[in-house]
């Protein structure tokens, strides 16, 4: 696992695409190693200028992100930049490689670098990675949740105080730009259409997710309920002896983790797994114990067990874990109705998992569809729906799916995309709900048509709920 792939960065001309958190981290790190760094960004706001001014000794070019700086020997991109960006086309024509911050972090690792336990999937990545870090900490290991979350991964890799192991969340974007990555063990939680405008096709999206398994040493963790994840394991080129480990919400077979009578059990990392199983934790140790979150916990447990963590640490780590805001978070009960914020459900797959956790539901949905279709989601949830309130730019797509698959369900279509629409949406949901129901914000869409991000959307929902109870 050790050994830097680039022995000297001194004097190397590197162009960093994007002046965001990861771009600033990479630029500072490489400049500190002697590279001649130029940062390019298509924006030219006051905030970007302030950020540029803080990068002493680093050239920053704002307002022009299409032209490749002369002499560039390597381009390092921020995750969201599309492969079709003119800068990358120019790099390809010049024979210059394009990589991401994760690839740079991998190349910067020292000879005794901490192993990486890596997590990807369409949904649940952050929660699973944070659960994994909690379990590792419970085992007494120095770790951090990094990658697509937390401290920039380059900063952690270059930390003077060494880590024992890293819990690394990786998006499909990051995996696309990280050809050298070779994890100790890795998990693909699930696969559903997402970011297809970026990747170009479902096949390309899945292939980028599957890169996480390449070169795995100990375990490739897959979802037994999602055959596509197992297919990616079969296609991966792994090290000799690396095992395929499944997780399931049902009774596990050999080389799987699963659930038996409310107990999370391991039949993968035990002696004589044909006959034996190890109890890890109770379903009640997982917060919240919704089905998709139990699956997240099993995936985290599988990666931790692959690293040799004892069963007691799995239990203690899951008990200590608290999910981030806006992930199936209970906001309040008002007049016998429960209000739940899952603003993080920004695609249909995430919303499907959220809708499966409650019944009956008044569903608040809508936003930017990102090319998604909603027939399968609506058809699967139709029997659970008391009513639906639609908001956002692409709400008509959901409304049409409801007309096809749940025509008897009352629908309120709010023809507005201002931030104040959320208060009206919550009031309409209250009118539709009955005692014992759950009003669920699980938009199945991105938020940027109305809000800065899904956090702001969830905050608006919670504030509207508090106004109901005032």
C-alpha positions as CSV (number, residue, x, y, z in Angstrom):
1,X,0.0,0.0,0.0
2,X,2.9,2.3,0.6
3,X,5.2,4.3,-1.7
4,X,4.5,7.6,-3.4
5,X,3.9,7.4,-7.1
6,X,5.4,10.8,-7.7
7,X,8.8,11.1,-6.0
8,X,9.2,14.8,-6.7
9,X,6.6,17.5,-7.4
10,X,9.3,20.2,-7.3
11,X,9.0,22.5,-10.3
12,X,6.1,20.6,-11.8
13,X,3.5,22.8,-13.5
14,X,0.1,21.8,-12.2
15,X,-3.3,23.4,-13.0
16,X,-6.0,23.0,-10.4
17,X,-9.6,23.3,-11.7
18,X,-11.9,24.9,-9.2
19,X,-11.4,27.3,-6.3
20,X,-13.6,25.3,-3.9
21,X,-12.6,23.5,-0.7
22,X,-10.9,20.6,-2.4
23,X,-9.2,22.9,-5.0
24,X,-7.7,25.2,-2.3
25,X,-6.5,22.1,-0.3
26,X,-4.8,20.5,-3.3
27,X,-3.3,23.8,-4.5
28,X,-1.7,24.6,-1.1
29,X,-0.5,21.0,-0.6
30,X,1.2,20.8,-4.0
31,X,2.6,24.3,-3.8
32,X,4.1,23.3,-0.4
33,X,5.8,20.4,-2.1
34,X,7.4,22.8,-4.7
35,X,5.0,22.5,-7.6
36,X,4.2,25.6,-9.7
37,X,0.4,25.8,-9.2
38,X,-2.1,27.7,-11.2
39,X,-5.8,27.6,-10.1
40,X,-8.5,28.4,-12.7
41,X,-12.2,29.0,-12.0
42,X,-14.9,30.2,-14.3
43,X,-16.4,32.4,-11.6
44,X,-15.3,35.9,-10.6
45,X,-17.2,36.8,-7.4
46,X,-16.1,38.7,-4.4
47,X,-15.9,35.5,-2.4
48,X,-13.6,33.9,-5.0
49,X,-11.4,36.9,-5.1
50,X,-11.0,36.8,-1.3
51,X,-10.2,33.1,-1.5
52,X,-7.7,33.7,-4.3
53,X,-6.0,36.5,-2.3
54,X,-5.4,34.1,0.6
55,X,-3.4,31.7,-1.7
56,X,0.0,33.3,-1.3
57,X,2.4,32.4,-4.0
58,X,-0.2,30.6,-6.1
59,X,-1.4,32.0,-9.4
60,X,-5.2,32.2,-9.6
61,X,-7.0,32.9,-12.9
62,X,-10.7,33.8,-12.4
63,X,-13.3,34.1,-15.1
64,X,-11.5,31.8,-17.6
65,X,-11.7,28.1,-16.9
66,X,-11.5,26.9,-20.5
67,X,-7.9,27.6,-21.5
68,X,-5.1,25.3,-20.5
69,X,-2.3,27.3,-18.9
70,X,0.9,27.0,-20.9
71,X,3.4,24.3,-19.8
72,X,0.8,22.4,-17.7
73,X,2.1,18.9,-16.9
74,X,-1.0,17.7,-14.8
75,X,-4.5,18.9,-14.3
76,X,-6.2,18.3,-10.9
77,X,-10.0,18.7,-11.0
78,X,-12.6,19.4,-8.4
79,X,-15.2,16.6,-8.3
80,X,-18.1,18.3,-10.1
81,X,-16.4,19.4,-13.3
82,X,-17.7,17.4,-16.2
83,X,-15.4,15.3,-18.3
84,X,-16.5,17.2,-21.3
85,X,-15.2,20.6,-19.9
86,X,-13.2,22.5,-22.5
87,X,-10.2,22.6,-20.1
88,X,-10.1,18.8,-20.1
89,X,-10.5,18.6,-23.9
90,X,-7.5,20.9,-24.2
91,X,-5.6,18.8,-21.7
92,X,-6.3,15.6,-23.7
93,X,-5.2,17.3,-26.9
94,X,-1.9,18.3,-25.2
95,X,-1.4,14.8,-23.8
96,X,-1.9,16.0,-20.2
97,X,-3.5,13.7,-17.6
98,X,-6.5,14.9,-15.6
99,X,-7.0,13.5,-12.1
100,X,-8.9,14.4,-9.0
101,X,-8.1,15.3,-5.4
102,X,-8.6,11.7,-4.3
103,X,-6.0,10.6,-6.8
104,X,-3.6,13.3,-5.5
105,X,-4.2,12.1,-1.9
106,X,-3.5,8.5,-3.0
107,X,-0.2,9.5,-4.7
108,X,0.9,11.6,-1.7
109,X,0.6,8.8,0.8
110,X,3.8,7.8,2.6
111,X,5.3,4.3,2.9
112,X,3.5,3.6,6.1
113,X,0.2,5.2,5.1
114,X,-3.1,4.3,6.7
115,X,-5.2,1.8,4.7
116,X,-8.4,3.1,3.2
117,X,-11.8,1.5,3.8
118,X,-13.9,3.0,1.0
119,X,-17.7,3.5,0.5
120,X,-19.7,4.5,-2.5
121,X,-23.3,4.1,-3.7
122,X,-26.1,6.2,-5.0
123,X,-27.5,6.7,-1.5
124,X,-26.3,6.3,2.1
125,X,-22.6,7.0,1.5
126,X,-22.2,9.7,4.1
127,X,-24.2,7.9,6.8
128,X,-22.3,4.6,6.2
129,X,-18.9,6.3,6.2
130,X,-19.7,8.1,9.5
131,X,-21.0,4.9,11.0
132,X,-17.8,3.1,9.9
133,X,-15.6,5.9,11.5
134,X,-17.7,5.6,14.7
135,X,-17.1,1.8,14.8
136,X,-13.4,2.2,14.2
137,X,-13.1,4.8,16.9
138,X,-14.9,2.5,19.3
139,X,-12.2,-0.1,18.5
140,X,-9.6,2.4,19.7
141,X,-8.3,3.3,16.3
142,X,-7.3,6.8,15.1
143,X,-9.4,7.4,12.1
144,X,-11.3,10.1,10.2
145,X,-14.3,10.2,7.8
146,X,-12.9,11.9,4.7
147,X,-13.3,12.0,0.9
148,X,-16.6,13.4,-0.1
149,X,-17.1,14.7,3.5
150,X,-15.2,16.2,6.4
151,X,-11.7,17.5,6.2
152,X,-10.2,17.5,2.7
153,X,-8.6,14.1,2.1
154,X,-5.2,15.7,1.0
155,X,-4.9,17.5,4.3
156,X,-5.6,14.2,6.2
157,X,-3.0,12.2,4.2
158,X,-0.4,14.9,4.9
159,X,-1.2,15.1,8.6
160,X,1.8,15.0,10.8
161,X,0.0,12.8,13.3
162,X,-0.5,9.4,11.6
163,X,-3.9,7.6,11.3
164,X,-4.5,3.9,11.8
165,X,-7.1,3.7,9.1
166,X,-9.3,6.0,7.0
167,X,-13.1,5.8,6.3
168,X,-13.3,7.3,2.8
169,X,-16.6,8.3,1.2
170,X,-16.2,8.5,-2.6
171,X,-18.6,9.9,-5.1
172,X,-18.8,8.6,-8.7
173,X,-17.2,11.9,-9.8
174,X,-14.2,11.3,-7.5
175,X,-13.8,7.7,-8.6
176,X,-13.9,8.7,-12.2
177,X,-10.8,10.8,-11.6
178,X,-8.9,8.3,-9.3
179,X,-7.4,5.6,-11.5
180,X,-4.6,4.5,-9.1
181,X,-6.8,4.1,-6.0
182,X,-6.5,0.6,-4.4
183,X,-8.5,0.3,-1.1
184,X,-8.0,-2.3,1.7
185,X,-11.7,-3.0,1.4
186,X,-14.6,-1.2,-0.3
187,X,-18.4,-1.2,-0.4
188,X,-20.9,-0.2,-3.1
189,X,-24.2,0.2,-1.2
190,X,-26.6,0.4,-4.1
191,X,-27.0,1.6,-7.7
192,X,-29.8,3.7,-9.2
193,X,-29.9,6.3,-11.9
194,X,-28.3,9.5,-10.7
195,X,-25.9,12.2,-12.2
196,X,-26.6,10.7,-15.7
197,X,-26.2,14.2,-17.1
198,X,-22.6,14.1,-15.9
199,X,-21.7,10.5,-16.8
200,X,-23.6,10.3,-20.0
201,X,-25.2,6.9,-19.3
202,X,-26.2,4.5,-16.6
203,X,-23.4,2.1,-17.8
204,X,-20.8,4.8,-17.4
205,X,-22.1,5.8,-14.0
206,X,-22.0,2.1,-12.8
207,X,-18.5,1.6,-14.2
208,X,-17.2,4.6,-12.3
209,X,-18.8,3.3,-9.1
210,X,-17.2,-0.1,-9.8
211,X,-13.7,1.4,-9.8
212,X,-13.8,1.4,-6.0
213,X,-13.3,-2.4,-6.0
214,X,-10.2,-2.4,-8.2
215,X,-7.2,-3.8,-6.4
216,X,-9.1,-4.5,-3.1
217,X,-7.1,-6.5,-0.7
218,X,-9.5,-8.1,1.8
219,X,-13.2,-7.6,1.0
220,X,-15.5,-6.3,-1.7
221,X,-18.8,-5.6,0.2
222,X,-21.9,-5.6,-1.9
223,X,-25.7,-5.4,-1.4
224,X,-27.3,-8.8,-1.8
225,X,-30.6,-7.1,-2.6
226,X,-29.0,-5.1,-5.5
227,X,-27.6,-7.5,-8.1
228,X,-25.9,-4.6,-9.9
229,X,-23.5,-4.2,-7.0
230,X,-22.6,-7.9,-7.0
231,X,-22.0,-7.7,-10.7
232,X,-19.5,-4.9,-10.2
233,X,-17.6,-7.2,-7.7
234,X,-17.5,-10.0,-10.3
235,X,-16.0,-7.6,-12.9
236,X,-13.3,-6.2,-10.6
237,X,-9.7,-7.1,-10.7
238,X,-8.8,-7.7,-7.0
239,X,-5.8,-9.0,-5.1
240,X,-5.5,-12.8,-4.6
241,X,-7.6,-13.8,-1.6
242,X,-9.9,-10.8,-1.6
243,X,-13.5,-12.0,-0.8
244,X,-17.0,-11.0,-1.9
245,X,-19.0,-10.1,1.3
246,X,-22.7,-9.5,1.0
247,X,-25.1,-7.7,3.3
248,X,-28.8,-8.4,3.5
249,X,-31.8,-7.3,5.6
250,X,-32.8,-11.0,5.7
251,X,-31.1,-14.1,7.2
252,X,-27.5,-14.1,6.0
253,X,-25.8,-17.0,4.2
254,X,-22.1,-17.8,4.6
255,X,-19.9,-14.8,3.7
256,X,-22.8,-12.4,4.5
257,X,-23.9,-10.1,7.2
258,X,-27.7,-9.9,7.9
259,X,-30.5,-9.7,10.4
260,X,-31.9,-12.5,12.5
261,X,-34.7,-11.8,15.1
262,X,-33.7,-8.2,15.5
263,X,-30.0,-8.9,15.8
264,X,-27.3,-7.8,13.3
265,X,-25.2,-10.9,12.7
266,X,-21.9,-11.7,10.9
267,X,-21.5,-15.0,9.0
268,X,-18.5,-13.7,7.0
269,X,-15.7,-13.0,9.5
270,X,-16.1,-15.9,11.8
271,X,-14.6,-19.4,12.2
272,X,-16.5,-22.0,10.3
273,X,-18.9,-19.6,8.7
274,X,-21.0,-22.5,7.2
275,X,-22.3,-23.1,10.7
276,X,-21.5,-20.2,12.9
277,X,-22.6,-16.6,13.3
278,X,-21.4,-13.7,15.5
279,X,-23.9,-11.3,17.0
280,X,-22.8,-7.7,16.4
281,X,-25.6,-5.4,17.6
282,X,-29.3,-5.1,17.9
283,X,-31.5,-3.3,15.4
284,X,-32.4,-0.9,18.2
285,X,-28.7,0.2,18.4
286,X,-29.1,1.8,14.9
287,X,-30.4,5.4,14.8
288,X,-32.9,5.6,13.1
289,X,-33.8,1.9,12.7
290,X,-35.4,2.4,9.2
291,X,-34.7,-0.5,6.8
292,X,-32.2,1.4,4.6
293,X,-30.3,2.6,7.6
294,X,-30.0,-1.0,8.9
295,X,-28.5,-1.8,5.5
296,X,-26.0,1.1,6.0
297,X,-25.1,-0.2,9.4
298,X,-24.5,-3.7,8.0
299,X,-22.2,-2.3,5.2
300,X,-20.2,-0.3,7.8
301,X,-19.9,-3.3,10.0
302,X,-18.7,-5.5,7.1
303,X,-15.9,-3.0,6.3
304,X,-14.9,-2.7,10.0
305,X,-14.9,-6.5,10.4
306,X,-12.8,-6.8,7.2
307,X,-10.3,-4.6,9.1
308,X,-10.3,-6.9,12.1
309,X,-12.5,-4.9,14.4
310,X,-14.1,-6.9,17.2
311,X,-17.9,-7.4,17.5
312,X,-18.2,-5.3,20.6
313,X,-16.8,-2.3,18.8
314,X,-19.4,-2.6,16.1
315,X,-22.1,-2.5,18.8
316,X,-20.5,0.4,20.7
317,X,-19.8,2.4,17.5
318,X,-23.4,2.1,16.2
319,X,-24.8,3.1,19.6
320,X,-22.5,6.2,19.6
321,X,-23.4,7.3,16.1
322,X,-25.9,10.1,15.5
323,X,-27.0,10.9,11.9
324,X,-26.4,14.2,10.3
325,X,-29.4,16.6,10.0
326,X,-31.9,16.2,7.2
327,X,-31.6,12.4,7.0
328,X,-34.9,11.0,8.0
329,X,-34.8,13.3,11.1
330,X,-37.9,13.5,13.3
331,X,-38.7,17.2,13.7
332,X,-41.8,17.2,15.8
333,X,-45.3,15.8,16.5
334,X,-48.1,18.2,16.0
335,X,-51.7,17.2,16.7
336,X,-50.8,13.5,16.5
337,X,-49.0,13.8,13.2
338,X,-45.3,13.1,12.9
339,X,-43.2,15.5,10.8
340,X,-40.0,14.0,9.3
341,X,-37.2,15.8,7.4
342,X,-35.4,13.8,4.7
343,X,-34.4,16.7,2.6
344,X,-31.2,14.7,1.8
345,X,-33.4,12.4,-0.4
346,X,-32.4,14.3,-3.5
347,X,-33.1,11.4,-6.0
348,X,-35.7,8.8,-6.5
349,X,-33.7,5.9,-4.9
350,X,-33.2,7.8,-1.7
351,X,-36.9,8.9,-1.6
352,X,-37.9,5.3,-2.2
353,X,-36.0,4.2,0.9
354,X,-37.5,7.0,3.0
355,X,-41.1,6.3,1.8
356,X,-40.7,2.6,2.7
357,X,-40.0,3.5,6.3
358,X,-43.4,5.1,7.1
359,X,-47.2,4.5,6.6
360,X,-49.5,6.3,6.0
361,X,-47.7,9.3,4.5
362,X,-48.4,12.8,3.4
363,X,-45.5,13.3,1.0
364,X,-43.9,16.7,0.2
365,X,-41.9,16.3,-3.0
366,X,-40.4,18.1,-6.0
367,X,-37.5,20.3,-7.0
368,X,-34.9,19.7,-9.8
369,X,-35.4,16.2,-11.3
370,X,-31.8,16.0,-12.8
371,X,-33.2,13.9,-15.6
372,X,-35.0,11.4,-13.4
373,X,-38.4,9.7,-14.0
374,X,-40.8,8.9,-11.2
375,X,-43.2,6.1,-12.3
376,X,-41.4,3.4,-10.4
377,X,-41.1,5.5,-7.3
378,X,-44.8,6.5,-7.3
379,X,-46.1,3.0,-8.2
380,X,-44.1,1.5,-5.3
381,X,-45.3,4.0,-2.7
382,X,-48.9,4.5,-3.9
383,X,-50.5,2.3,-1.2
384,X,-48.7,4.3,1.6
385,X,-49.8,7.8,0.5
386,X,-52.5,9.7,2.2
387,X,-51.8,12.8,0.1
388,X,-49.1,14.6,-1.8
389,X,-47.9,18.2,-1.8
390,X,-45.7,19.2,-4.8
391,X,-43.2,22.0,-4.9
392,X,-40.4,23.1,-7.2
393,X,-39.5,23.5,-10.9
394,X,-40.0,19.9,-12.0
395,X,-43.1,19.0,-9.9
396,X,-45.1,18.3,-13.0
397,X,-43.1,15.1,-13.6
398,X,-44.2,13.7,-10.3
399,X,-47.7,15.0,-10.7
400,X,-48.0,13.1,-14.0
401,X,-46.6,9.9,-12.4
402,X,-49.2,10.2,-9.6
403,X,-52.0,10.6,-12.2
404,X,-50.8,7.4,-13.8
405,X,-50.1,5.2,-10.7
406,X,-52.0,6.8,-7.8
407,X,-55.0,8.7,-9.3
408,X,-57.0,8.4,-6.1
409,X,-54.4,10.1,-3.9
410,X,-55.2,13.8,-3.3
411,X,-52.5,16.1,-4.8
412,X,-51.8,19.8,-4.0
413,X,-49.7,21.4,-6.7
414,X,-48.1,24.6,-5.4
415,X,-47.2,26.7,-8.5
416,X,-44.3,28.6,-6.9
417,X,-40.6,28.1,-6.4
418,X,-39.9,30.8,-3.9
419,X,-38.5,29.8,-0.5
420,X,-41.8,30.7,1.2
421,X,-43.5,27.9,-0.6
422,X,-42.3,25.5,2.1
423,X,-44.5,27.1,4.8
424,X,-47.5,26.8,2.5
425,X,-46.5,23.2,1.7
426,X,-46.4,22.2,5.3
427,X,-49.7,23.9,6.0
428,X,-51.3,22.0,3.1
429,X,-49.8,18.8,4.4
430,X,-51.2,19.4,7.8
431,X,-54.6,19.8,6.2
432,X,-54.3,16.4,4.4
433,X,-52.9,14.5,7.4
434,X,-54.8,12.6,10.1
435,X,-53.6,11.6,13.6
436,X,-51.1,8.8,13.3
437,X,-49.9,9.9,9.8
438,X,-46.3,11.0,8.9
439,X,-45.7,14.2,6.9
440,X,-42.5,13.3,5.1
441,X,-40.3,15.7,3.2
442,X,-38.5,13.4,0.8
443,X,-38.3,15.5,-2.3
444,X,-36.7,12.9,-4.7
445,X,-35.2,16.0,-6.4
446,X,-32.3,18.4,-6.0
447,X,-33.0,21.7,-4.1
448,X,-31.2,24.4,-6.2
449,X,-34.3,25.7,-7.9
450,X,-35.6,27.0,-4.6
451,X,-32.8,26.7,-2.0
452,X,-29.0,27.0,-1.8
453,X,-28.8,23.3,-0.9
454,X,-30.7,20.5,0.7
455,X,-29.7,21.7,4.2
456,X,-31.5,25.0,3.6
457,X,-34.5,23.2,2.3
458,X,-34.6,21.0,5.4
459,X,-34.2,24.0,7.7
460,X,-37.2,25.7,6.0
461,X,-39.3,22.6,6.5
462,X,-38.3,22.4,10.2
463,X,-39.0,26.1,10.7
464,X,-42.4,25.7,9.1
465,X,-43.2,22.7,11.3
466,X,-42.2,24.7,14.4
467,X,-44.6,27.5,13.3
468,X,-47.4,24.9,13.2
469,X,-46.8,24.0,16.8
470,X,-46.3,27.5,18.1
